[in-house]
Amino acid sequence: MADPRKLGKLPPRVDLRTLKLARYLTPALTPPPAAVYWSKGFPSWGMMLNGANTGTLAPQGLGCCTIAGPAHADQVWKINSAKNVNLAAITIPDSVILGAYENWDGYVDGDPSTDNGGVILDVLNDWRQSGLGGHKITAFAVPDPSNVVHIKQGIVLFGLVIIGFNVPQSAMDQNAAGQIWDVVSNDGGIVGGHCVAVPDYNPTGPICITWGMRQQMTWAFWAKYCDESYALLSPDWLNSSNFSPEGISLADLQSDLQNVTSVARR
């Protein structure tokens, strides 16, 4: 029986023009708290076509995690800014997810040979330029994935980080059993790449949204398997109630962004 959970992140593509988060962290920035939960216990995240589902579009699931991750990020920003959280109002429709997977990652509906996943950096540039479900991100910057403080600050200040990581078979087994993603002595080998939104963390480690659920991981798992991460600047987040990006030089960020108008595609 085929696994109902799909992967699909392709290897990272490095572009030296991609902005670095450390440049915009100022001395005014306070240390991150021990735990942050921007997901606010939201009960139903949806599969976003990234696995078997009961919808009429791609019920078998697609390797569209590079689109599902941003779609979950959009949910996080909306549940933190909306007074009344309505599932339908904050969830991007499957038809939009499918369209983005076709336009940004080259999928052809009904042709399994084109279900090959995508590159996160390409998707972020498309998201910034074209929008997803009517919402664009303003910018994105790369926190040092090996610097836990930077990762925490990215989550605290911007509501989440988008990450890419290599998935060992042990993680698939742990997820199926409702267990924490952690490092084990024999991980069964890497079975693919995955892209997720990470809106929460606690002393144990980050908590991501994947396959319609919240998934805890340890910091050791992060250190071993995560190979890319991005902090996202979204107008939906910056306009949320009483939020101010204190300790971030937004002027520098906007100035640098003007010098990075496009990134070469794959």
NORKADA-V463434 format. One record per residue. N is the residue number from 0. OMEGA is omega in whole degrees, 0 to 359 (999 if undefined). Layout:
N	OMEGA
N	OMEGA
This chain:
0	182
1	179
2	181
3	180
4	183
5	173
6	178
7	176
8	176
9	183
10	181
11	172
12	183
13	173
14	186
15	179
16	180
17	185
18	180
19	185
20	185
21	181
22	189
23	177
24	186
25	179
26	180
27	184
28	179
29	179
30	180
31	178
32	182
33	182
34	176
35	180
36	178
37	178
38	172
39	177
40	180
41	193
42	191
43	186
44	180
45	182
46	182
47	180
48	184
49	178
50	181
51	184
52	183
53	181
54	180
55	179
56	176
57	182
58	178
59	180
60	181
61	177
62	188
63	183
64	179
65	173
66	180
67	179
68	175
69	179
70	175
71	176
72	178
73	177
74	182
75	180
76	183
77	181
78	178
79	180
80	183
81	177
82	179
83	184
84	178
85	186
86	183
87	184
88	184
89	184
90	179
91	182
92	179
93	180
94	178
95	176
96	180
97	180
98	178
99	179
100	178
101	186
102	186
103	185
104	173
105	179
106	173
107	185
108	179
109	180
110	183
111	181
112	180
113	179
114	189
115	179
116	182
117	179
118	185
119	183
120	177
121	181
122	180
123	177
124	177
125	180
126	180
127	185
128	189
129	182
130	177
131	182
132	178
133	182
134	177
135	166
136	181
137	183
138	171
139	180
140	186
141	169
142	177
143	184
144	179
145	182
146	184
147	180
148	179
149	178
150	179
151	180
152	177
153	179
154	182
155	188
156	187
157	176
158	182
159	164
160	171
161	181
162	170
163	180
164	175
165	187
166	174
167	178
168	180
169	179
170	176
171	179
172	180
173	179
174	180
175	181
176	181
177	183
178	176
179	171
180	181
181	179
182	177
183	185
184	177
185	187
186	177
187	180
188	181
189	182
190	178
191	178
192	184
193	177
194	181
195	169
196	181
197	182
198	186
199	166
200	175
201	182
202	179
203	181
204	179
205	174
206	183
207	173
208	180
209	178
210	175
211	183
212	172
213	182
214	177
215	171
216	176
217	175
218	177
219	177
220	178
221	185
222	184
223	192
224	182
225	181
226	173
227	180
228	184
229	170
230	188
231	176
232	183
233	175
234	179
235	180
236	183
237	179
238	182
239	189
240	172
241	180
242	175
243	182
244	182
245	179
246	177
247	177
248	181
249	179
250	178
251	181
252	180
253	179
254	180
255	181
256	180
257	180
258	180
259	186
260	180
261	177
262	182
263	180
264	181
265	999
